[in-house]
Amino acid sequence: MAVVKPRGFSFVKRVYPARMLGLALACLIITTVLLPLHTSPLLWVVLVYNCFIWPHLAYFIASSSANPIRFERLHLLGDAAMGGFWVVAMGFNPLGSSIITMMLWMNIVGAGGVTLFVQGFASTLVGLSFGLLAFGMRWYPATNDTLVYASIPMLMLYPIFIGSITYNLSMQLHKQKELLKHLSRTDGLTGILNRGYWETRAKEEIVRARRNHSSLSLIMIDIDHFKRINDTYGHSVGDHVLTQLAQYLQWNLRETELLGRYGGEEFAIILPDADNNKAWQMGERLREFIEQAVFQDPADPHHASLRCTISVGVAAFNDGDGDFSSWVRAADAALYQAKGMGRNRCISFVSNNPQHILESS
């Protein structure tokens, strides 16, 4: 059984390598400053613990908790406090202190913005206070070549590492945004355009057709006796018929022709640059294709006898006859006449009167 990680675990995973690298590089700077100061063995133990043991302990605590984000933010504030402590331990060395606090505050701002930064700044002051109690006020401003060289890895490697984390995070957010955009535009069952987005695109096509004085037609499709399919084979098979029908329709359309699920077992297709006659021919071709198609029962892949038919209504958009709603009503009227005349046929709406253009076979 797969273990479900708590919400916020990914945040802990991002902080973990940054903390390991940052504290390891900080250890090099702190060590360079402390060596000339005749530091006590206990302080070296604290340094080793803080830089090499604490990152793993913090990861274990946060990742094992029920609220990883809360614990990780507390750990970041603890890092800030330790940063203030090391600033005092280094005698307020300008170069070492500024680089280490920069690294810590960079993490805090990236994790929680201004609010967490203010808390982190306060934590740094608390760490400074403990450092002053432990060491008193001491001043070591010397900056030699050794300290400069020890600072270079932090100045070069850490910003690159943080930048790569930020880039990867931005790419993940972009992919999630594109996925959400796709989900908001498509029907969850069939994968084609949902009604809302299809209507938006249809209205855009109306504007384009008016601007270019071009033809535009609409096809409405309804599966014949779909309730019978559900009652006979079950709703899972009915869902598969809807999905496979959408695929069959899509295979027979050009990229510019927009297929959408209009509702239930009803589908709609926008045909740019197609007049009434061309649209009827397309509708009839789709009707014939579906009549011959086989719909595989997913529960019984070897059984290939499931078939269905469709009724089709066609209407051309005429600029002077109305708007989007009246256009859909015209196609619907043709569709319902097709169903009323026995189903499995294609009817076109012409001059506000549904008519058979050609006799469907």
RAPEJO-V325114 format. One record per backbone hydrogen bond with DSSP energy under -0.5 kcal/mol. CO is the residue of the C=O (numbers start at 1). NH is the residue of the N-H. Records with the same first field share a line. If there is no record, write none. Layout:
# RAPEJO-V325114
CO: NH, NH
This chain:
# RAPEJO-V325114
2: 4
3: 5
6: 9
8: 12
9: 13
10: 14
11: 15
12: 16
13: 17
14: 18
15: 19
16: 20
17: 21
18: 22
19: 23
20: 24
21: 25
22: 26
23: 27
24: 28
25: 29
26: 30
27: 31
28: 32
29: 33
30: 34
31: 35
34: 37, 39
35: 38
40: 43, 44
41: 45
42: 46
43: 47
44: 48
45: 49
46: 50
47: 51
48: 52, 53
49: 53, 54
53: 56, 57
54: 58
55: 59
56: 60
57: 61
58: 62
59: 63
60: 64
61: 65
62: 65
67: 71
68: 72
69: 73
70: 74
71: 75
72: 76
73: 77
74: 78
75: 79
76: 80
77: 81
78: 82
79: 83
80: 84
81: 85
82: 86
83: 87
84: 88
85: 89
86: 90
87: 92
88: 91
91: 140
93: 97
94: 98
95: 99
96: 100
97: 101
98: 102
99: 103
100: 104
101: 105
102: 106
103: 107
104: 108
105: 109
106: 110
107: 111
108: 112
109: 113
112: 116
113: 117
114: 118
115: 119
116: 120
117: 121
118: 122
119: 123
120: 124
121: 125
122: 126
123: 127
124: 128
125: 129
126: 130
127: 131
128: 132
129: 133
130: 134
131: 135, 136
132: 136
136: 138
144: 148
145: 149
146: 150
147: 151
148: 152
149: 153
151: 155
152: 156
153: 157, 158
154: 158, 159
156: 160
157: 161
158: 162
159: 163
160: 164
161: 165
162: 166
163: 167
164: 168
165: 169
166: 170
167: 171
168: 172
169: 173
170: 174
171: 175
172: 176
173: 177
174: 178
175: 179
176: 180
177: 181
178: 182
179: 183
180: 184
181: 185
182: 185, 186
185: 194
187: 191
192: 187
193: 261
194: 198
195: 199
196: 200
197: 201
198: 202
199: 203
200: 204
201: 205
202: 206
203: 207
204: 208
205: 209
206: 210
207: 211
208: 212
209: 213, 214
215: 273
216: 317
217: 271
218: 315
219: 269
220: 313
221: 267
222: 311
223: 226
225: 229
226: 230
227: 231
228: 232
229: 233, 234
230: 234
234: 238
235: 239
236: 240
237: 241
238: 242
239: 243
240: 244
241: 245
242: 246
243: 247
244: 248
245: 249
246: 250
247: 251
248: 252
249: 252
250: 253
254: 257
256: 258
257: 259
258: 270
259: 193
260: 262, 268
263: 266
265: 223
266: 262, 263
267: 221
268: 260
269: 219
270: 258, 272
271: 217, 274
275: 279
276: 280
277: 281
278: 282
279: 283
280: 284
281: 285
282: 286
283: 287
284: 288
285: 289
286: 290
287: 291
288: 292
289: 293
290: 308
294: 296
295: 306
296: 298
297: 300
300: 303
302: 304
303: 297
306: 295
309: 224
311: 222
312: 347
313: 220
314: 349
315: 218
316: 318
317: 319
318: 321, 322
319: 322
323: 327
324: 328
325: 329
326: 330
327: 331
328: 332
329: 333
330: 334
331: 335
332: 336
333: 337
334: 338
335: 339
336: 340
337: 341
338: 343
339: 342
345: 312
347: 314
348: 350, 355
349: 316
350: 353
353: 350
355: 348, 357
358: 360
